[in-house]
Amino acid sequence: MSIFTRRSKKARKDDSVVLPEHIGIIMDGNGRWAKKRGLPRSAGHTAGAKNFRTITRYCSDIGIKYLTVYAFSTENWKRPADEVSALMTLFKQYLEEALTDFKYDSIVVRFIGDTSAFSPELQELIQRTEAESASRTGMVLNIAMNYGSRDELVRATKLIAEKVRSGDISSDDINEELISSHLYTAGQPDPDLIIRPSGEYRISNFLLWQAAYTEFIIRDKLWPDFSTDDLDEAINEFARRNRRFGGV
């Protein structure tokens, strides 16, 4: 049974159920979804992007405060050139739409990862999207683009090392809180729940530091087919778990 009821086109949560504050989703399986249908991989990415919008709005509707989606990893550049090119075109299309997309949902859009690797046009669209959504008051959506958690940790280490070198801090000041404050997700709570559709049992270099005590749920369903009902089921399962954070 779902912990949600649907009224009109909005979802309403049972107030007796505690939602995860922060959900991460590894949006996996677009290429396999297309292959099963005899379609080019780019068709799978287009279908995945459409589902991303659906799931994002649903998370906002039910009261999730932070959503982090894995859109393009630092390793994805290794894919065939035509697929990467199609993804860049799709990103551009999305970013152009995102200038108004989610506006009426009051969703704050942020991008995490090394966006300097993208074209100047994409970088400008990323900056505009972040700037125009910054004053909104709803759910924070983190879109991980050219993101890799090891790369994020190297970046944080270099930033901290430079502060030690310049004398702004000493090595004795380095602790978990300081490291967290130099990550892309600084100021946000760690994810309570990470969901991976597609049936793969890998974390794939996603939020390694932040996921120290995150609950993981794997679903054997490709991302374009992952529905709001599937999300409900994942949240139901999360709600039944006993989170001890290393305690008894």
N, C-alpha and C positions, 0 to 999 in steps of 0.2 A: 504494500500500500504506500502511496506517495505521501510525503509530509506536506504536500501542497494541494491547494484547490485552485482551479482556474475560473476567474470571473471576467467575462468579456475576453480581451486579448492580453490581460495582465495576469501575472501569477501572484497569489497571496499565500504567504507562509503561515503555518500553524505557529502561533507565538510561543507555544510550549516547547518548540524544538530550537535548539541553539545551532545556528548556521556557522559553517567555517567563515572566518573573517576574510581570509585570503585563499583563493583557489589558483593553482597553476595547472595549465593544460598543455600537454605535448601533442600538438595537432599532427598526428602521424597517420599515414595510410592513403594520402591523395593519389600517389602514383599507382598503387595496387588497385585502388578503386577504379581508376580509369582503365587499367589493363584488363580487369575482369569484364569490362564492358566493350573491349575492343577499341578504346578511345586513346588519343594521345595523352601523355602524362599531364600536359598543360590543361586538359579538360578536367582532370582530377583536382588540380590546384584551383581552378575557377570554382568548382563545386565546393571545395574546402573553404574558400574565401566567403562564399555565400553562407555556409553553415557557421562560420566564425561570427558573422553579424547576428545570426539568430541566437546563438548561444550567449554571446556578449550581452545582447539586450535582455535575455532571460535572466542572466545573473544579476543585472542591474535591477530588474523588476522585483526579484525575490529578496533583495537586500544584501547581496554580497558587496563588501566594501572595496576589495582589491581583487583584480583578475589579471594574471600574467599568462600570456599565450606565447608559445614558442613558434615563431613564424619562419625564421631563417637562421640557421646556425653558422658558426665560423667554418664548419666542415662542409656546408652545402655548396661552397664554391667549387668543390671537386666534382660536382655533377656535370653531365654533358652540357656543353656551351649553349645549345639551343634551349635546354630546359631552364638554365639560369637566366637566359635572355627573356624567356617567357615569364619567368617569375618577376623580373625587374619591371616588365611591362605591366604585369598585374599589380605590383606594388604601387606603380605610378598611378594607375587607374584608381586603386583604393584610396591613395592619399588625396587625390583630387576630390573624390567623393567624401572623404573623411572631414574635409573642411566644413561640411554641413552635416555629415553622418554623425549620429549620436548627439547632435546639438540639442534636440528636444528631450533626450534622455538625460541630459546634464552630465554626460560621461566625460571625465578628464582623461585625455589620451597622452600617454608618455611612451617614449621609445627607449629601450635599454639595449646596449650593445655598442659596438664601434661603428657608428653611422658614417664616419669619414671615408669608409671604403666605397660608399655609393656615389653615383654620379652627382654633380653639383645640382642638377634639377631635382633629384630625389632628396638631397640634403635640404634644399630650400623648402620643399613641400613638408618635410618632417618638422622643420623649425616652425613653419607657419601653423601646422596642425597643433603642435604643442602649445604655441603662444595663444592661439585662438580658443583653446579648450581650458587653459590654465585657470580661468576664473570660475569655472563650473564647480558645482558643489556635490555632484553625485559620485558614483563608483569611479575608482581609479583603474584605468585599463593600461597595463604595461604590455607593449608589443615588443618582443625580443627579436631584433633584426641584426644580423651579423653578430649574434650573441654566442658566447661560449663561456661557461663558468670558470674554466681554468684561465682563460684570457682575462676575465673579470678580476680574478684573484691576483694575477700578475700585475694588472693595472693598479689595483688597490695597494699592493706591496710597494710598487714604484712611487706612488703618491705619498705613502707613509715614509718611505726611505728618504725622499726629498725633504720632507718636513723635519726629519731627524738631522739630515745633513745641514739644513739651514739653521738649525737650533730652535725651531718653533716648538718642538717637542723632544723628549728624550726617549731612549729605547725602553725605559721603565714605564712609559705611558702607554705602550702598546698592549692592548687587551682585546677581548672579543668585541666590546662595544666600539672601539676605535676602528677595528677592521670593518665591522658592519657599516659604519658611517662613511666608509670610502667605497662601498659597493654601489652599483647602479640603483639598487633598491633602498638606498639610505633613507631613513625616516619612515619606512613602511614595516609592518609586522611580517615576520617570516610566514611562508605559506603553511596553512593548517592541513591542506589537502592538495595533492598533485594527482591528476588523472591522466592516464595514457591510453587512449584508444589504440586499436590496431593489434592488440594482443602481444606486443613486444615487451619483454621484461628487461628494459634498459632505462637508465636515467638520461643517457645521451648528453652528458655535459651541461645539464640544466639545473641551475640554482643549487649547486653542490653545497656551498656554505649555508645557504638559507634553509636547506631541506634537512638539516640535522635531525629534527624531530617531527618531520612532516609525515602524515599518513599517506600511503600510496594505494591507488586503486587502478587495476588494469582491466580494460574492457576489450573483449575480442570482437571489436566492431571498428571498421575503418572510419576515419574522421568525417568524411562527408555524410556518413550514415548515422553518426552519433547525434542522438536527439535530446530534446529537453527532458523526455522521460528517462533517458539513460543518465542524464545529469541528476535528476531526482533520485534515482536508485543509488547513485554514487554518494550523494549527500545523506541518504538514509543509512547507508552502510557506515559512513563516517560518524554519524550521530550515535551509532550503536557501539563504537569502539571506546575502549577505556584508555585514555592518553595519560601515561604516567611520567613522561619526560625523564626517564632514568630512575624514578623513585619506585616505591612499592605500591 
